[in-house]
Amino acid sequence: MTELFAANMAPWMFGSLVVFLLIGFPVAFSLGACGLFYALLGIELGLMPASLMQALPLRIVGIMQNDTLLAIPFFTFMGLILERSGMAEDLLDTIGQLFGPIRGGLAYAVIFVGAMLAATTGVVAASVISMGLISLPIMLRYGYDRRIAAGTIAASGTLAQIIPPSLVLIVLADQLGQSVGTLYQGALVPALMLTGLYVVYIAVISVVRPQWVPAMPASARTMFRDSSGSGWKTRVQLGARVIFVLIPPLALIFLVLGTIFLGVATPTEGGAMGAAGALAIAIARRRLDLPLLRQAMESTTRLSCFVLFILIGSTVFSLAFQAVDGPKWVEHLLTGLPGGVLGFLIVVNLLIFLLAFFLDFFELAFIVVPLLAPVATALGIDLVWFGVLLAVNMQTSFMHPPFGFALFYLRSVAPDREYTDAITGQRIAPITIGQIYRGAIPFVLIQLAMVATIIAFPGMVSRSHDAATHIDADAVLRQMQTEQNAADAAEEDPMKALQESVEADRKAPPSK
């Protein structure tokens, strides 16, 4: 019995982690507890040397020295300052007036502003809550179908998952050992295509079910109408306001993403400039005060600590998992699938999609991605393309009924009881959780269609970062031979092999 358990410790270890997560135990402590327990058990059973645990402090120090992770607090702080400075409110108000005369205009405005906020904040919660508070009452006031309104707001908020400077892409770049800037470039075209698919969906609804997405009535579009009845002055005033409102976020986008794409700044440096730019915008709007600054700093610290604790826990888990040949077990499990590379991609994406019902993107990135990356490398899959593919799939974790976080964020700000509209005086019915769920389903299907499109047309990612995604058989054979040599060395002296691996990671050039 002991021999059977020892021979299958890797699946037992992974299964125990899944049980801990399903019962609701904190992710960081689930990873750390499983890693320490099975490490001690493996030492007791003679499967690994006790000196193996000496490598743990080196790995934790390596996390502290990782420059790439510094971009997370910078971009989080930037997003929180912008969200509280009123930029989202001004954008939605102005763009809503611009698109208001056409059917579905408010929905188009929400999608457009969602993309703008994603490119400046990178935080899903900030985007969904801002647009839910500002645009949802307006959409309900003018007769939008509740499912369309809720789904559009939630889906537009999740664009922050894939549009740079996405926190997801930063974490994936770290876990895949790739450059953040390269992953940003690779994700740009799929992100724009996904935004376009949202627009196409609303356009189809406006033709098939025009009563679901009505145009704003003329009485609601008098904001820029002059008394003489001339439309020229109206359009000039509206155009001037649109330019005035768009210049600050567009300038900030260029300051952050433009410098990264041009190679002038690293993502960490771009995040620092973005945080400084957000403070400048808040000061210019006279919205920056001590309470706002304190709230933004507290939220940034909380999220950064959350990410780092999960990363430390995953490091403890991965150390023990590698010692019991867990990566080899996963590789044999996935490389033996029928269909080769395509079969691997289908199974992996189904796995990510199903796990997204229960896990958020941080948990998926720190638990599942490190197990998949070596297999993808062995199969000759470009890791930048693979990272973008996983990022689009992980986006569904925010939209999954019934556990999608974007749906929870929207539920927290959506009206849960009947109320009287302050402008029209009419009674507005509440939004139910069922309506939010039904509104999210079409957008989840659109996201899955985008996953299939990336698999079918890998060039939309590879051309963005000038890398090929073809499979090089010779490279695969060389990689397999290198891994076999490393495995043989580890069997002869596991502690020496592990220390050499840690030293190699420390000497590797930092990701940019």
VMD Tcl script that draws the C-alpha trace (Angstrom):
set ca {
  {0.00 0.00 0.00}
  {2.83 2.39 0.87}
  {4.59 1.62 -2.40}
  {1.39 2.28 -4.37}
  {0.89 5.60 -2.59}
  {4.53 6.58 -3.11}
  {4.33 5.78 -6.82}
  {1.26 7.98 -7.24}
  {2.06 10.83 -4.88}
  {1.82 13.45 -7.63}
  {-1.87 12.77 -8.45}
  {-2.62 12.50 -4.72}
  {-0.97 15.85 -4.18}
  {-2.90 17.54 -6.96}
  {-6.17 15.93 -5.87}
  {-5.68 17.12 -2.28}
  {-5.15 20.67 -3.50}
  {-8.40 20.53 -5.49}
  {-10.27 19.31 -2.39}
  {-8.86 22.17 -0.28}
  {-9.92 24.71 -2.90}
  {-13.42 23.27 -3.28}
  {-14.11 23.49 0.46}
  {-13.21 27.17 0.34}
  {-9.85 27.20 2.09}
  {-7.71 30.24 1.13}
  {-5.70 29.59 -2.01}
  {-2.30 30.70 -0.72}
  {-2.58 28.56 2.43}
  {-3.99 25.60 0.47}
  {-0.93 25.64 -1.80}
  {1.52 26.07 1.07}
  {-0.12 23.46 3.31}
  {-0.29 20.81 0.58}
  {3.30 21.51 -0.43}
  {4.69 21.26 3.12}
  {2.59 18.21 4.04}
  {3.62 16.16 1.02}
  {7.22 17.33 1.28}
  {7.42 16.07 4.87}
  {5.59 12.88 3.87}
  {7.99 12.32 0.99}
  {10.98 12.85 3.29}
  {9.50 10.40 5.79}
  {8.94 7.79 3.07}
  {12.43 8.30 1.69}
  {11.23 9.69 -1.65}
  {13.20 12.93 -1.33}
  {16.12 14.17 0.78}
  {15.48 16.43 3.78}
  {18.01 18.89 2.36}
  {15.51 19.60 -0.42}
  {13.72 22.12 1.82}
  {16.87 24.25 1.94}
  {16.02 25.43 -1.56}
  {12.76 26.99 -0.36}
  {14.29 30.20 1.08}
  {16.22 30.72 -2.17}
  {12.99 30.51 -4.16}
  {11.19 32.98 -1.89}
  {14.11 35.40 -2.20}
  {13.87 34.96 -5.98}
  {10.23 36.10 -5.83}
  {11.26 39.19 -3.87}
  {13.91 39.99 -6.50}
  {11.51 39.63 -9.45}
  {11.29 43.05 -11.12}
  {8.39 41.99 -13.34}
  {6.00 41.69 -10.40}
  {6.58 45.35 -9.51}
  {4.28 46.25 -12.41}
  {1.26 44.82 -10.53}
  {1.06 47.48 -7.77}
  {1.85 50.27 -10.25}
  {-0.94 49.36 -12.67}
  {-3.37 48.63 -9.82}
  {-2.72 52.02 -8.24}
  {-3.08 53.74 -11.61}
  {-6.43 52.08 -12.23}
  {-7.82 52.88 -8.81}
  {-6.83 56.56 -9.01}
  {-8.39 56.91 -12.47}
  {-11.58 55.13 -11.41}
  {-12.02 57.47 -8.45}
  {-11.06 60.62 -10.36}
  {-14.29 60.61 -12.40}
  {-12.74 59.73 -15.76}
  {-15.16 56.84 -16.34}
  {-18.14 59.07 -15.58}
  {-17.02 61.74 -18.04}
  {-16.29 59.18 -20.76}
  {-19.65 57.43 -20.42}
  {-21.56 60.70 -20.32}
  {-19.87 62.16 -23.40}
  {-19.67 58.99 -25.51}
  {-23.27 58.16 -24.55}
  {-24.40 61.52 -26.01}
  {-22.32 60.81 -29.12}
  {-23.90 57.40 -29.82}
  {-27.28 58.13 -28.24}
  {-29.24 58.86 -31.46}
  {-28.76 55.32 -32.84}
  {-30.26 52.03 -31.63}
  {-27.90 50.33 -29.25}
  {-25.98 53.58 -28.84}
  {-25.68 53.32 -25.08}
  {-24.42 49.73 -25.39}
  {-21.82 50.83 -27.96}
  {-20.74 53.59 -25.58}
  {-20.36 51.07 -22.72}
  {-18.21 48.77 -24.89}
  {-16.06 51.64 -26.14}
  {-15.57 53.07 -22.66}
  {-14.92 49.56 -21.29}
  {-12.08 49.18 -23.77}
  {-10.72 52.63 -22.88}
  {-10.85 51.85 -19.15}
  {-9.20 48.48 -19.77}
  {-6.33 50.19 -21.57}
  {-5.86 52.67 -18.73}
  {-6.78 50.74 -15.57}
  {-6.27 47.02 -16.21}
  {-8.57 46.24 -13.24}
  {-11.86 44.39 -13.88}
  {-13.55 45.35 -10.61}
  {-12.98 49.08 -11.18}
  {-14.38 48.94 -14.73}
  {-17.49 46.88 -13.92}
  {-18.41 48.84 -10.79}
  {-17.85 52.22 -12.46}
  {-19.96 51.41 -15.51}
  {-22.58 49.65 -13.40}
  {-23.05 52.70 -11.21}
  {-23.04 55.21 -14.06}
  {-24.53 53.60 -17.17}
  {-26.89 50.92 -15.81}
  {-29.48 53.41 -14.44}
  {-29.42 55.29 -17.77}
  {-29.92 52.09 -19.79}
  {-32.82 51.05 -17.56}
  {-34.32 54.54 -17.74}
  {-34.57 54.42 -21.53}
  {-35.95 50.91 -21.84}
  {-32.97 48.64 -22.45}
  {-33.56 44.95 -21.94}
  {-32.12 44.06 -18.54}
  {-30.24 41.03 -19.85}
  {-28.55 43.04 -22.61}
  {-27.68 45.89 -20.25}
  {-26.22 43.61 -17.57}
  {-24.31 41.39 -20.01}
  {-22.83 44.34 -21.91}
  {-21.57 46.04 -18.76}
  {-20.07 42.85 -17.28}
  {-18.43 41.75 -20.54}
  {-17.03 45.21 -21.29}
  {-15.51 45.31 -17.81}
  {-13.73 42.00 -18.38}
  {-11.87 43.48 -21.36}
  {-9.39 44.57 -18.70}
  {-8.35 40.90 -18.62}
  {-6.94 40.89 -22.13}
  {-6.31 44.50 -23.20}
  {-2.86 45.69 -22.04}
  {-1.87 46.68 -19.36}
  {-3.70 43.60 -18.07}
  {-2.66 42.15 -14.71}
  {-3.44 38.71 -16.13}
  {-0.82 39.12 -18.84}
  {1.77 40.24 -16.27}
  {1.18 37.15 -14.14}
  {1.12 34.83 -17.17}
  {4.37 36.30 -18.47}
  {5.99 35.60 -15.13}
  {4.69 32.03 -14.97}
  {5.59 31.27 -18.59}
  {9.02 32.93 -18.37}
  {8.23 35.36 -21.19}
  {8.60 39.10 -21.62}
  {5.59 41.12 -20.46}
  {6.01 43.53 -23.36}
  {6.00 40.68 -25.87}
  {2.84 39.23 -24.34}
  {1.25 42.69 -24.48}
  {2.03 42.94 -28.19}
  {0.72 39.46 -28.86}
  {-2.58 40.16 -27.09}
  {-3.32 43.45 -28.84}
  {-4.96 42.13 -32.03}
  {-7.10 39.44 -30.27}
  {-8.22 42.06 -27.73}
  {-9.35 44.45 -30.46}
  {-11.09 41.61 -32.31}
  {-12.93 40.59 -29.15}
  {-14.10 44.17 -28.64}
  {-15.27 44.20 -32.25}
  {-17.25 40.98 -31.72}
  {-19.06 42.61 -28.80}
  {-19.99 45.51 -31.10}
  {-21.18 43.10 -33.80}
  {-23.38 41.29 -31.26}
  {-25.07 44.55 -30.22}
  {-25.49 45.51 -33.91}
  {-27.25 42.20 -34.58}
  {-29.51 42.68 -31.56}
  {-30.39 46.20 -32.74}
  {-31.63 44.71 -36.03}
  {-33.29 41.54 -34.73}
  {-34.71 42.94 -31.46}
  {-34.66 46.74 -31.80}
  {-36.98 47.17 -28.83}
  {-34.27 45.70 -26.57}
  {-31.74 48.44 -27.38}
  {-33.69 51.63 -28.16}
  {-32.10 54.93 -29.10}
  {-32.09 57.70 -26.53}
  {-35.18 59.89 -26.90}
  {-34.75 63.40 -28.30}
  {-35.51 64.91 -24.90}
  {-32.43 63.20 -23.47}
  {-30.15 64.57 -26.19}
  {-30.73 68.29 -25.59}
  {-27.47 68.70 -23.77}
  {-25.71 70.23 -26.79}
  {-28.65 71.75 -28.68}
  {-28.55 75.50 -29.29}
  {-31.61 77.70 -29.15}
  {-31.38 78.78 -32.79}
  {-32.04 75.24 -33.95}
  {-28.79 75.07 -35.89}
  {-27.20 71.66 -35.72}
  {-23.71 72.92 -36.61}
  {-23.12 74.55 -33.24}
  {-24.40 71.42 -31.56}
  {-21.97 69.19 -33.40}
  {-19.04 71.54 -32.83}
  {-19.74 71.67 -29.10}
  {-20.15 67.91 -28.88}
  {-16.98 67.33 -30.90}
  {-15.00 69.73 -28.71}
  {-16.20 67.98 -25.54}
  {-15.40 64.52 -26.98}
  {-11.84 65.65 -27.81}
  {-11.41 67.24 -24.38}
  {-12.59 64.09 -22.61}
  {-10.60 61.66 -24.78}
  {-7.23 63.43 -24.73}
  {-6.21 62.54 -21.12}
  {-6.87 58.76 -21.32}
  {-5.42 58.50 -24.84}
  {-2.30 60.36 -23.71}
  {-2.00 58.04 -20.74}
  {-2.42 54.97 -22.95}
  {0.41 56.16 -25.18}
  {2.53 57.03 -22.15}
  {2.15 53.49 -20.79}
  {1.66 51.15 -23.75}
  {3.39 53.23 -26.40}
  {6.65 53.38 -24.48}
  {6.46 49.63 -23.76}
  {5.74 48.67 -27.39}
  {8.46 50.99 -28.68}
  {10.96 49.44 -26.29}
  {11.63 52.74 -24.53}
  {10.43 51.47 -21.14}
  {9.96 48.14 -19.40}
  {6.43 47.26 -18.18}
  {7.50 48.15 -14.64}
  {8.75 51.56 -15.77}
  {5.61 52.03 -17.87}
  {3.47 51.21 -14.84}
  {5.35 53.77 -12.76}
  {4.79 56.43 -15.43}
  {1.13 55.44 -15.63}
  {0.71 55.82 -11.87}
  {2.30 59.27 -12.04}
  {0.09 60.18 -15.01}
  {-3.03 59.05 -13.14}
  {-2.10 61.28 -10.22}
  {-1.60 64.19 -12.62}
  {-5.05 63.63 -14.19}
  {-6.67 63.44 -10.75}
  {-4.96 66.67 -9.71}
  {-6.02 68.39 -12.94}
  {-9.61 67.34 -12.29}
  {-9.31 68.55 -8.69}
  {-10.38 65.10 -7.49}
  {-7.24 64.12 -5.59}
  {-7.50 64.36 -1.83}
  {-6.09 62.47 1.14}
  {-9.05 60.02 1.59}
  {-8.91 59.06 -2.12}
  {-5.15 58.57 -1.96}
  {-5.43 56.48 1.20}
  {-8.16 54.26 -0.29}
  {-6.14 53.68 -3.46}
  {-2.98 52.82 -1.53}
  {-4.82 50.46 0.83}
  {-6.51 48.63 -2.05}
  {-3.24 48.41 -3.98}
  {-1.42 47.00 -0.95}
  {-4.19 44.47 -0.34}
  {-4.19 43.18 -3.92}
  {-0.39 43.10 -4.15}
  {-0.11 41.11 -0.91}
  {-2.82 38.77 -2.16}
  {-0.88 38.04 -5.35}
  {2.48 37.61 -3.59}
  {1.10 35.28 -0.93}
  {-0.41 33.10 -3.64}
  {2.91 33.13 -5.47}
  {4.80 32.10 -2.32}
  {2.27 29.31 -1.68}
  {2.57 28.10 -5.27}
  {6.37 28.09 -4.91}
  {6.12 25.81 -1.89}
  {3.71 23.56 -3.74}
  {5.78 23.42 -6.94}
  {8.96 22.56 -5.00}
  {7.36 19.47 -3.50}
  {5.48 18.67 -6.72}
  {8.71 18.66 -8.72}
  {10.39 16.48 -6.12}
  {7.73 13.76 -6.57}
  {8.02 13.97 -10.39}
  {4.73 15.84 -10.73}
  {5.71 17.66 -13.97}
  {6.66 14.34 -15.55}
  {3.29 12.88 -14.55}
  {1.44 15.84 -16.08}
  {3.56 15.68 -19.23}
  {2.92 11.96 -19.73}
  {-0.78 12.55 -19.06}
  {-1.15 15.32 -21.65}
  {1.35 14.34 -24.35}
  {-0.34 10.95 -24.67}
  {-3.64 12.52 -25.73}
  {-4.98 11.65 -29.20}
  {-4.77 14.37 -31.79}
  {-1.28 15.63 -30.98}
  {-0.97 19.38 -30.50}
  {-4.60 20.05 -31.44}
  {-5.83 17.43 -28.98}
  {-3.67 18.98 -26.26}
  {-5.04 22.46 -26.97}
  {-8.67 21.27 -26.95}
  {-8.28 19.40 -23.66}
  {-6.36 22.25 -22.01}
  {-8.93 24.85 -23.01}
  {-11.79 22.64 -21.83}
  {-9.93 22.15 -18.55}
  {-9.38 25.90 -18.09}
  {-13.00 26.62 -19.01}
  {-14.34 24.11 -16.47}
  {-11.94 25.14 -13.70}
  {-12.97 28.76 -14.29}
  {-16.36 27.87 -12.80}
  {-14.64 27.52 -9.41}
  {-11.29 29.35 -9.62}
  {-10.41 32.93 -10.52}
  {-7.64 33.87 -12.92}
  {-4.96 34.27 -10.20}
  {-5.57 30.73 -8.98}
  {-5.56 29.37 -12.53}
  {-2.36 31.25 -13.38}
  {-0.44 30.11 -10.31}
  {-1.72 26.53 -10.08}
  {-2.52 25.26 -13.58}
  {-0.28 27.27 -15.93}
  {3.05 26.12 -14.40}
  {1.92 22.53 -15.03}
  {0.96 23.21 -18.65}
  {3.94 25.31 -19.74}
  {6.53 22.46 -19.84}
  {4.16 20.29 -21.88}
  {3.49 23.14 -24.33}
  {7.25 23.67 -24.68}
  {7.83 19.96 -25.31}
  {5.19 20.03 -28.04}
  {6.87 23.01 -29.71}
  {4.07 25.49 -28.98}
  {5.04 29.16 -28.88}
  {4.58 30.21 -25.25}
  {3.60 33.79 -26.13}
  {0.79 32.51 -28.36}
  {-0.13 29.96 -25.67}
  {-0.22 32.68 -22.99}
  {-2.56 34.89 -25.05}
  {-4.80 31.90 -25.73}
  {-5.02 31.09 -22.02}
  {-5.64 34.77 -21.16}
  {-8.67 34.91 -23.46}
  {-9.98 31.65 -22.00}
  {-9.38 32.81 -18.43}
  {-11.48 35.85 -19.21}
  {-14.50 33.57 -18.98}
  {-13.72 33.04 -15.28}
  {-15.15 36.51 -14.64}
  {-18.32 35.81 -16.67}
  {-19.23 32.25 -15.65}
  {-22.62 31.85 -14.03}
  {-22.93 31.35 -11.14}
  {-19.43 32.20 -9.79}
  {-18.18 34.91 -12.17}
  {-16.65 37.78 -10.22}
  {-17.79 40.38 -12.78}
  {-21.35 39.20 -12.20}
  {-20.88 39.60 -8.44}
  {-19.46 43.10 -8.94}
  {-22.45 44.07 -11.08}
  {-24.90 42.51 -8.63}
  {-23.44 44.66 -5.85}
  {-24.32 47.91 -7.69}
  {-27.43 46.85 -9.64}
  {-30.83 47.81 -8.14}
  {-32.25 44.92 -6.13}
  {-35.63 46.54 -5.47}
  {-38.06 48.76 -7.36}
  {-37.18 52.46 -7.31}
  {-38.35 55.78 -8.74}
  {-36.12 57.28 -11.44}
  {-34.94 60.74 -10.43}
  {-35.15 62.15 -13.98}
  {-38.35 60.70 -15.46}
  {-40.22 59.93 -12.25}
  {-41.20 56.46 -13.51}
  {-40.97 53.31 -11.44}
  {-38.03 51.08 -12.46}
  {-38.16 47.36 -11.77}
  {-35.10 45.73 -10.13}
  {-32.56 43.51 -11.89}
  {-32.58 39.89 -10.75}
  {-29.53 37.67 -10.53}
  {-31.13 35.40 -13.14}
  {-31.26 38.27 -15.63}
  {-27.57 39.00 -15.01}
  {-26.71 35.34 -15.60}
  {-28.75 35.10 -18.81}
  {-27.23 38.32 -20.08}
  {-23.71 36.97 -19.51}
  {-24.15 33.71 -21.45}
  {-23.99 35.18 -25.01}
  {-20.79 37.02 -24.15}
  {-19.24 33.85 -22.71}
  {-20.01 32.16 -26.03}
  {-18.37 35.07 -27.87}
  {-15.26 34.67 -25.71}
  {-15.15 30.94 -26.49}
  {-15.52 31.73 -30.19}
  {-12.49 34.01 -29.83}
  {-10.53 31.12 -28.29}
  {-11.40 28.93 -31.29}
  {-10.42 31.77 -33.66}
  {-6.97 32.11 -32.07}
  {-6.42 28.36 -32.43}
  {-7.59 28.38 -36.04}
  {-5.64 31.53 -37.00}
  {-2.51 31.65 -34.80}
  {-1.02 34.35 -37.01}
  {-3.13 37.04 -35.35}
  {-0.89 36.59 -32.30}
  {2.37 35.46 -33.87}
  {2.53 38.33 -36.37}
  {2.08 40.76 -33.50}
  {5.35 39.72 -31.91}
  {7.19 38.42 -34.98}
  {7.44 34.86 -33.78}
  {6.47 31.70 -35.57}
  {4.09 29.18 -34.04}
  {5.03 26.25 -36.23}
  {6.24 23.04 -34.63}
  {9.94 22.31 -35.07}
  {10.43 18.56 -34.74}
  {14.19 18.88 -34.21}
  {13.65 21.43 -31.44}
  {11.15 19.11 -29.77}
  {13.63 16.24 -29.86}
  {16.41 18.44 -28.44}
  {14.11 19.68 -25.68}
  {13.08 16.13 -24.78}
  {16.72 15.03 -24.69}
  {17.65 17.96 -22.44}
  {14.80 17.15 -20.07}
  {15.79 13.49 -20.00}
  {19.38 14.41 -19.13}
  {18.12 16.70 -16.38}
  {15.89 13.95 -15.03}
  {18.80 11.48 -14.99}
  {20.96 14.01 -13.14}
  {18.17 14.63 -10.65}
  {17.87 10.91 -9.91}
  {21.61 10.70 -9.20}
  {21.79 13.82 -7.02}
  {18.39 15.54 -6.62}
  {19.64 18.28 -4.29}
  {22.47 19.29 -6.62}
  {20.15 19.36 -9.62}
  {17.63 21.51 -7.80}
  {20.27 23.95 -6.60}
  {21.63 24.23 -10.16}
  {18.11 24.98 -11.38}
  {17.64 27.69 -8.74}
  {21.00 29.26 -9.55}
  {20.16 29.24 -13.27}
  {16.85 31.03 -12.54}
  {18.65 33.65 -10.44}
  {21.28 34.30 -13.15}
  {18.70 34.55 -15.94}
  {18.16 38.09 -17.29}
  {15.03 39.77 -15.92}
  {11.92 39.87 -18.10}
  {11.13 43.19 -19.67}
}
mol new
graphics top color blue
foreach p $ca { graphics top sphere $p radius 0.5 }
foreach p [lrange $ca 0 end-1] q [lrange $ca 1 end] { graphics top cylinder $p $q radius 0.2 }
display resetview
